Amino acid sequence: MSVTEETVLPELRNAWWEHGARRRAETGVFGVFAELPQFVRQAVALAWRADKARTSVVAGATIAAGSMATFGLLSTQRVLVELFGAGPTPERVEAALPALAVLAAVTAVRGGLGIAVGYAQNGLTPRVNQAAERRLFETTTAVRLDAFDADAFADDMERATRGSDAANGLVSHTTNLLAGVVGLVAVAVAVVVINPLLLLALLVATLPNGYAALRAGHLRYANFLAGSVRRRRLFVLERQMAERESAPELRTYGLRRFLLGQYDMVMGAQTTEELKLARRVTTTMSVGAVISGIGLGGVWVLLGLLLAGGHIPLSAAVTCVVAVQAAQRSLTTVTLQLDFLFTNGQFFKEYVGFLDRAREYIPDDDSGSRPEPPPLRRLDISGVSLRYPDRDTPAVDDVTISITAGQTVAFVGENGSGKSTLAAMIAALRSPSDGMIEWNGRPLGAWDPEALRHRIAVVLQEHHKWPYTAATNIAMGDLDGDAEQTRIETAARKAAAHETILALPHGYRTLLDRTFKEGHDLSGGQWQRITAARGFYRDADLLIMDEPSSALDPLAEDALFQAIRGRQGSRTTILITHRLANVIHADQIFVLHDGVLVERGSHAELMAVDGRYAGLFRIQAAGYQPG
Ligand SMILES: Nc1ncnc2c1ncn2[C@@H]1O[C@H](COP(=O)(O)OP(=O)(O)OP(=O)(O)O)[C@@H](O)[C@H]1O
């Protein structure tokens, strides 16, 4: 088989959302400085919100510790002046003792303040992390379902996840940057006090490295964004090749070479990008280091000239050597932290941007002002349509249906005819592009959404395997109620799941995920029973079951449909199924075709009409006739 890059991995082409990101990544180094105040402000706000006391300690102690450098250098110079003075050595040493004592005290206080910063910061950063992550997940779980249909949402979310991790870095790097800057200023102040000419020497020795480090950070950011889609593809591929779920098909269809080829293709592109970046980073850093080295050489020459010309005393020259070393240390901190802060700041921007963009998908929280829906009496669907983004034709097109409470109705039709989409709108999971759905004569949106959701249970076609115990998996159908064992078992029995669960190693307490210790996995049909049990557990006015029996054996299927029939007359059920034998007893059957409602009626009525439904039914029934 020959599969081209074009058809299999269209993501390898430049996606539009990468272009925007790349453009931002191409911001010049000085544009980076323009962004720093914003990042520092965000870091302070984050830290302050997370823990005011610790933030105050970190800021206060960092500034105090940094400014100690001035006193340290001035005391050093005082010591040197006394030691280089005239007179016998014991007297000179004695004269230097007070300055030495001050130097020792300054060093001790500085050390103490450093420890205080460490303790406060250790307590602060996890809190910042938690606050940022919580905010992200509050958003990702609140956005409407249609957010996930939007093109760039998944990419946006990936970057935002990385951005929430960056919140921590933003705070700790701002603290370290503050320490470095205060240290530099402190050294500069001391040097100016000793001799203003020495400040020039200090600048020559320090600036080039800073530029190089900033540039390297900028490149790294560009790399991250450019590789975002590729990395996601790699992540998917890695899982396809190393996970249990895909292992059987991988082998039966001999997909090994195909997947490895895909991996090589994506990884090849990724590696090329990374190598390119590594070369550019190394070159930039090396050039910076060379220029800095030359600057440092210049400092020594300058000091020699000043000393030889008698412009500064020997004690000042020696202090300047110490000062340059201190400044180099502070500058290393500053440049490194600028680099980290810039990178983290860019990631954090993605996080903030995502939270901002996601807001348009978060429903208004005016639920308290809307009434709670009473028990369902009737459901009216009038002229409802839904068109998915980037689709030319509507998935559901002008559908009008009325359902009376207690009825069991069925949606039938070929694959892609719009059944699940219509059900999702009735369940208030999606909003119609046109038309209206009314619960007891009022639009769904006019009712309190939480209370409305409580009256509806949905068993989805693509159910999720929650990695919890069997009991929890069922009780998740209604976490507001008490998870009583008898209620769980009643729901499980309706879905033919009770015996299956009892046969598990720890019964209802068996963890349903093999990735955990003592976890257990279920067959597809067994999972489907648990999912149906979750729907029954909610005991809702309206139960929507989308293909609940596709993987069930005949006995389990029979038990499930008996339970569904048990609801008839008291509770409302919408059933989506391709097994038409199961809809014979439905009060109404709605037949969809390309999103349009083409037939409606009871089984007998539809068979009498001899249209699309009758045709589908006969084909299926013929399959059960011998010969
Ligand atoms: N999230 C989505 N984004 C874009 N198109 C979608 C989305 N979900 C479904 N569609 C499209 O909408 C149409 C109706 O899909 P829907 O899932 O409602 O059909 P269905 O009748 O339930 O099909 P099936 O019997 O296969 O479950 C299909 O063409 C499908 O490709």
The ligand as an SDF file (V2000), in Angstrom:
LIG
                    3D

 31 33  0  0  0  0  0  0  0  0999 V2000
  -18.9520   17.0000   15.9430 N   0  0  0  0  0  0  0  0  0  0  0  0
  -19.2350   16.9590   14.6310 C   0  0  0  0  0  0  0  0  0  0  0  0
  -18.6650   17.8380   13.7840 N   0  0  0  0  0  0  0  0  0  0  0  0
  -18.9760   17.8310   12.4690 C   0  0  0  0  0  0  0  0  0  0  0  0
  -19.8330   16.9690   11.9020 N   0  0  0  0  0  0  0  0  0  0  0  0
  -20.4310   16.0770   12.7030 C   0  0  0  0  0  0  0  0  0  0  0  0
  -20.1630   16.0090   14.1020 C   0  0  0  0  0  0  0  0  0  0  0  0
  -20.9080   15.0100   14.6260 N   0  0  0  0  0  0  0  0  0  0  0  0
  -21.5950   14.4720   13.6080 C   0  0  0  0  0  0  0  0  0  0  0  0
  -21.3090   15.1170   12.4580 N   0  0  0  0  0  0  0  0  0  0  0  0
  -21.9020   14.8590   11.1360 C   0  0  0  0  0  0  0  0  0  0  0  0
  -23.2900   15.0850   11.2160 O   0  0  0  0  0  0  0  0  0  0  0  0
  -24.0310   14.1170   10.4930 C   0  0  0  0  0  0  0  0  0  0  0  0
  -25.0300   13.4340   11.4340 C   0  0  0  0  0  0  0  0  0  0  0  0
  -24.3010   12.7100   12.4190 O   0  0  0  0  0  0  0  0  0  0  0  0
  -25.0230   11.9240   13.5860 P   0  0  0  0  0  0  0  0  0  0  0  0
  -23.9810   11.4170   14.5020 O   0  0  0  0  0  0  0  0  0  0  0  0
  -26.0950   12.7620   14.1580 O   0  0  0  0  0  0  0  0  0  0  0  0
  -25.6800   10.7310   12.7680 O   0  0  0  0  0  0  0  0  0  0  0  0
  -26.3810    9.3970   13.2890 P   0  0  0  0  0  0  0  0  0  0  0  0
  -27.6600    9.2860   12.5340 O   0  0  0  0  0  0  0  0  0  0  0  0
  -26.4750    9.3730   14.7710 O   0  0  0  0  0  0  0  0  0  0  0  0
  -25.3500    8.3040   12.7550 O   0  0  0  0  0  0  0  0  0  0  0  0
  -25.0140    6.8360   13.3160 P   0  0  0  0  0  0  0  0  0  0  0  0
  -26.1650    5.9400   12.9680 O   0  0  0  0  0  0  0  0  0  0  0  0
  -23.8010    6.4520   12.5340 O   0  0  0  0  0  0  0  0  0  0  0  0
  -24.7690    6.9420   14.7680 O   0  0  0  0  0  0  0  0  0  0  0  0
  -22.9950   13.1670    9.9040 C   0  0  0  0  0  0  0  0  0  0  0  0
  -22.7610   13.5480    8.5770 O   0  0  0  0  0  0  0  0  0  0  0  0
  -21.7570   13.4000   10.7250 C   0  0  0  0  0  0  0  0  0  0  0  0
  -20.5980   13.2190    9.9410 O   0  0  0  0  0  0  0  0  0  0  0  0
  1  2  1  0
  2  3  1  0
  2  7  2  0
  3  4  2  0
  4  5  1  0
  5  6  2  0
  6  7  1  0
  6 10  1  0
  7  8  1  0
  8  9  2  0
  9 10  1  0
 10 11  1  0
 11 12  1  0
 11 30  1  0
 12 13  1  0
 13 14  1  0
 13 28  1  0
 14 15  1  0
 15 16  1  0
 16 17  2  0
 16 18  1  0
 16 19  1  0
 19 20  1  0
 20 21  2  0
 20 22  1  0
 20 23  1  0
 23 24  1  0
 24 25  2  0
 24 26  1  0
 24 27  1  0
 28 29  1  0
 28 30  1  0
 30 31  1  0
M  END
$$$$
